Amino acid sequence: MRVQVPEATGGTSSSERVADILLLFSDGPRTIGVTRAARELGLSKAVVHRILQSLTGRGLVAYDAASREYGLGPAAASLGSRALRDSDLRAVALPHLVDLRDRLHETATVSAKVPGGRLFLDQVVGAHEITMSVEVGRRLPLHAGAVGKCILAFSTPDEIDLALSRDLRAVTQATVVDPDRLRAELARIRADGHAASVGEREAGAASVAAPVLGRADVVVGAVSVCGPRFRLTDERIAAVVPDVVAAAALVTDALAGRATPGGPRRPAGPDSATGRSPLDRDGQSLTF
């Protein structure tokens, strides 16, 4: 994917270039060379080399002489660990992830929305012998999988337009890359209050996700449950949706300071008469 970087000169442009080079490591390969970085960012090799040399001197990247490529350095690892440790979303979500895992026995995760994508902040791995695990801290696209599409569905119209205008790469054979089809799916996810996917980001896996909202009802991330497809059948996916939606609502409340004392609790399930989730019990889709 080619990232367009402003060519204007000045401090802001230089800062953006440094940030863009660092962000290449969040969703790209473990190491990257000057030529590839320059091509993906639309910069000259001289500019990229100069920035990488500066970052190397500060421990943010490290140079491998054998491959002649750069990878993240110890200072970047320290910053990443600190960011995860200090994340309010991660902190308030963790007890609810434990509660979800204990009740559903599948891996429960929390993800954060970040510029150009999203990343897993934390996970509580499932209790089965064969279970799913995720890569915490790596930036992932918004168009692939339940978590990404859930976050994107509750983003602003401008953010949706921007995401769908980019190069939508197929992560697996099941990844949806047609913008019109994706737009229709996002509208349905927003109306339903949750997203589900099968094999869109990982072949043989399935997941269910629901949005977490921050201040002014702006989506900041998502709570999800994932597992192998042979266990998360269509029927099982439908059964876990209310739990995932309720957990995401509790995390939203916790971020807003509305959490119930005493830790996580299991909210009421779907209305027995209507089958609706706790978020739309009066027959109206919740507006975010």
Secondary structure, 3 states (H helix, E strand, C coil): CCCCCCCCCCHHHHHHHHHHHHHHHHHCCCEECHHHHHHHHCCCHHHHHHHHHHHHHCCCEEEECCCCEEEECHHHHHHHHHHHHCCHHHHHHHHHHHHHHHHHCCEEEEEEEECCEEEEEEEECCCCCCCCCCCECCEECCCCCHHHHHHHHCCCHHHHHHHHHCCCCCCCCCCCCCHHHHHHHHHHHHHHCCEEEECCCCCCEEEEEEEEECHHHCEEEEEEEEEECCCCCHHHHHHHHHHHHHHHHHHHHHHCCCCCCCCCCCCCCCCCCCCCCHHHCCCCCCCC
